[in-house]
Amino acid sequence: MTLSELVGSLSAAMLRRFDPEVAHTLAVAAMRLSLAPGLPKVVDDRLVVSLFDMRLDHPIGLAAGFDKDAEIADALLKQGFSHVEVGTVTPKPQPGNPKPRIFRLPETGAVINRCGFNGKGHAYALKRLERRGGRPGVIGVNVGANKDSADRAADYVAGIRAFSGVASYFTVNISSPNTPGLRDLQASAALSDLVARVIEARDEAMAGVGRRTPVLVKIAPDLDEAALDDIAAVVAARGVDGLVVSNTTLSRSGVFGPTAAEPGGLSGRPLFERSTIVLAKMRERVGRTLPIIGVGGVMTGEDAYLKIAAGANLLQVYTAFIYGGGNAVNAITHDLLARIERSGIGSARALTGSDSRAWASRPIPA
């Protein structure tokens, strides 16, 4: 273990002694002050992923929810991630739901949160991304709607327009369980209207620029087969560039511990099976070429291998980073490479979707 890895491991262990939201605030502050050590990135041609006009060193990125206000994107890239998704950002600042609103469940390797899109708004996050000054690195911007918005679709359009010059890609987050009514936007008619407006805003914002910032839609893991059919149809009809599967779940299957009954979205190990089945079902519906970012329960290299085989082009982690810090990123990436070597499959690219049919044949857990 290198000195940087040792410091990273000790830092993660220390932060777990604090209240989860206090620990998050301290971690963000340390990265803003450049106190968090940079960690080496696993680099191997077999892990390289090319997606849209982007080349990523490996598949493992950071999911939205950690860098809510785009304050530490470059510091997070130095933790070994191939890409970082900031947000969810909303047009106006909002406090989110009352505290406490984040709960660790170490007994099952999970986290429950009901933050509710707390953040400082578009203007603040945009300033932080503009300060990057064109530095390299893939930074996605996850856009959402304010809780009190009278026209939530307009909030997403505003996000596309605000960040069109700084985002590597957009994620349209319609699947958080912590904003009342937000998941209703996944219904066919509402989703079709929303996506049409978002794509139009993207095209207008990028006219004459010579590039088209990809727009992805992030869906919930709690959908049934009919809802997945509807989403796949809208994706095809409206020209969505990709999917993020999935957000947190309201299910508490396989979860125990003193805070297991807390309301909110569950992430981490118990989400793996459900999110991977939904991912594979979407892969079978949308075909082989549409990019899918797989999120949910990736804690080990084996998890990463299985989710890529189920149909993911890229992966994102969140709970693994909460528990393990930057060392978790390198451990997952290193073990993924070893697993690819043992399998005889030549690369992560060749692995993608190789087992999607088997995963898709499984029922979505009740």
N, C-alpha and C positions, 0 to 999 in steps of 0.2 A: 504494500500500500504506500503510495506516495505521501509526502507531507501534506499536500493540498487535499488529498482524499481523506487523510486522517483528520485534518481540521474540519473538513466538511462533515464527516461522520460525527465528530464531537459536537459540532454546532447544531446538527439536527437533533441529537439526543438532548442537548440543553434546552432547545426551544420546545420540545415536547413536555417539559416540566411546567410550562406556562399554559394559561387559558388559550384555547385554539386561536381566537381572534387576536389576542395580545401577541401570541407567537407569530402570527402572520404579519402584524404591524411591525414587529421587531425585525423580522426577516427582510421585509421590504425596505425598512430604514437602513439596515446593514448593507443591502445591495446598492441603495442610492448613494451611500457614503463610500462605496467600493471596499467595504470591509469583508465581504464574502470572497473566499479564494476562487480564482478561476480553476476549472478542472479540465484535464485532457479529454479530448473527444476521440472516440473510437472511429478510426478512418480505415475503410476497406472498400474496394471497388464493388464487392459483392453486396454491400449494403446501400449503395447509391440509388436514389430514386429521382427520376426526372418527371416532373409533373407540371402541366401548363408550360410556362417558360422558365421554370425554376429547377435548379439542380440542388438536391439535398444530400448531405453526406450519409445520412442514414434515416430510417423511418420515424424515429422517436422525437416527438415534439411535446410542448407543454400546452395543455388545454386552457381555455379561457377560465377566468375565475380567480387566478392568482394575481396577475398584474392587471387589476381592474381599470386603472387609470393610465396605463401605458407609461409608467414611471421608470421601469427597470428592464425594458425589453433586451437591451444589449447585455446587461449583467446576467440575465437569464440565459442568453445564448452562450455566454462563457461558462455556464454550468454543464454544457455538453449537449444541449438540445439542438436538433437540426432546424427547428422552427419554433416560434412562440406565437401564441394567439392571445392578444390582449382584449380586455373587456370582461364582461359585456358593458358597452358604453351606451348611454342614453342621452337624448338631446339636452335635457336639463339635469342639473345635479339633483340627487335625491338620497335620503338617508338610508333607505332600505327598511327592512323589518326590525322590530325591537330586539335588543340583545337580552340574553345570549341567543345566538343563532347559528353557531357552528359547534358540532359535538363529535369528538373522536370516539370510535368504537374499536379499540385495539384488539379486543377479543376476536373480532372477525375481519380485521384489516379494512375497516370502512370508516367513512365520515358522513355525517348528516349535516346539511346546511339548509338554511331558509333565509339567506341574505336578502334576496329581493332586489337585485340590481342596484345595490348601493354604489355610489360613485360620484365623481365631481363633474360629470357632463362632457359633452363634445368639445367645448372650447379648451378645457384644461388638457384633455388627452391629446387633442390635435397639436397643441403647443409642444408637448413632450415628444411626439413623433416627428414634428418638424425639426426639432433640435438635433435629431440624429444626423441631419445633413447628408443624407444619401449613403450612410455607411452600409456595408453589405450585411445581409442577413434577411431571412424570410420572416416577416412579421404580418400575421393575419390580424384583422380587426373584426371582432365579434360585436354586431350591432343589435340593439334591442329597443324597447319602447318604455316610456315612463308609465308608472302605475296609474297616474291620473290622466293620461292622454285621452282626448276625445277622438282621435284618429290615429290608431296605433300604426297603421300602414304608413302614414305620413312620417312617423318617427323613424321608421326603417329607411324610407327614402332620404330623409335628412341625414342619416348616418352615412349612406352611400355617397351623397354629395359632399359631405364634410371631409371624408377621409380618402376620397378617390385619388388624391395625389401622393398618399403616403402608405397605403395598404398594399401588401403583396397579394392578398386575397381578402374577400369578405366572407364572414359567416353570419347568416341571418338566423338569429336565435329565436325560434318560436316555440321552444319546448321546455323552458324552465318551469318547474312546478310551483315556483315561489312568487309569481305575479298572477293574481287571480284572473282567470279567463284567457291567459296568454296562449295556452295550448289549444284553444278553440281555433286559432289561426292555422292549425294543421288540417282542418276540415277542407274538403275539396274546393268549394267555391271561394272560401276566404283565402286559401293558399294560392289559388290561381290568380285572384285579383292582386294579392300582395306581391307575388313574384313578378307579375307583369309590370307593376309600378316600379319595383326595385330594378329590374333589368332595364327598363326604359331610362331610369335615372342614371344607372351605370353607363349606358351607351351615350347619353347626353353629356355626362361629365367627362367621358374619355374621348369624345369626338375630336379628331385631329391630333390626338396624342400618339397614335400608332401602336397602342396596346389596349387590351381589354382585361381589366382586373376581374379575375374569376369570382363568381358569386356562388357560394355553397349554402345549403339549407341544413340546419341542425334539427334533428327530430328526436322524439322521446322513445324510450325503450318499452313504453307501456301501451303501445298501439296494437290493434288486432289486425288480422290478415286483410280485412276489407279496407281499413285505413291505409295500410301499406300499398294496396292496389291503387288507391286514390292518389297518394303522394307520388308514386311512380308515374302515373299518367300525367300529372301536372308537371313533373320534372321533364318529361319528354316533350310535352306540348309547349312549354314556356322556355325551353332552352336553358335550364339551370345547369351550371357548370360542374356541380358535384354535390355530395352529401357529407354530412358529419353525423355519424351514428355511434353513440347516442348521448343524450343528456342523462341526468340522474333519474333514478326511479322512485316511485312512491311505494313500491313493494317492500316488504320487510321479511321476505322469505329467507330463511337461513341466518337471520340476524339476531343476536342476543347481546345482553349487557345492560347496564343501568340506564343508558340513554337511548336504547333501541326504539322506544316508542315515541321519541320526539318527532313532531311533524317536520316535513321538509324533504329534500331530495337526497337520496342515498347514493354515494359513490364508493368505489373500492372493490375489493375482492368479490363480495356477494353479487355485484352487478355483472360480472364477467359473462356468465352463461347466457343470461337474458339479452344483454346487449350484442353479444356475438351471434346469437341466433337471428335477431332482428337484422343485423348487418348482412348476414348471409342471405336472408330472404330478400332484402333490398338488392343485393348483388344479382341474384337470380332474376329479379324483375327488371332491372335497368340495363342489364347486359355487362359485357366485359370491359368496355372502354370508359365508362363514366367514373371519374375519380371518387373514391370514398375514403374519408378519414375515420378510422375506427377508434372509439373512445369507450372506456368502461371496463374497469377491473384489471387493467394491464399492470401487474405487479412484478412479473418475472420475465426472463427471456422466453420461457416456454409459453407463457400467456401471449407474448408478442408474436411468436411463431404461429400459434393457433389462430389468432385473430387475422393475421395476414393471409393465412391459408383459407380462412372463411370469406375473404374478399376485400380486405383493406389494402389500399395503396400506401397510406401513411397511418401512423398511430399517434395518439396523444395520451399523456398521463397527467394525473393530478394528485390522487391520493398517494400513489407511490412516492411522489416528490415530497408530500407533506410528512410522511413517515421516515423517508430515507435521505432526503436532501439530494444534492446533485450526484452523490455517489450512486443513487438508485438508477439514474439515467445511464451511466456508464456500465453498471452491472447488467441492466436489461439488454443494452446494446451488445455488450461482449458475449453474453449468454445466447442472444439471438443468433449471432454469427456462428457460435459453436454448434448450435442446434441445426442451422442450415448446412453446415459442414457434415454433420452426422447423417442428415437426411439424404445427402447426395444431390440435393437440388442446388443449382448453381448460384442462385442469388435470391435476394428478397423480391426482386421483380418477377422472377420465375415462380416464386412461391405464391404470389397473389392470386387468390381465388381457386387454388388447386383443390381445395376441399369444401368449396362453397355449397355444392349440391348436398353433401351429407349433412352439413350444419343446417341448411335451409329446410331439410326434411323433418327436423325436430320441432315439436310444438313449442310455442312461446309459453314459458312458465306461467301458471295461474297466479 
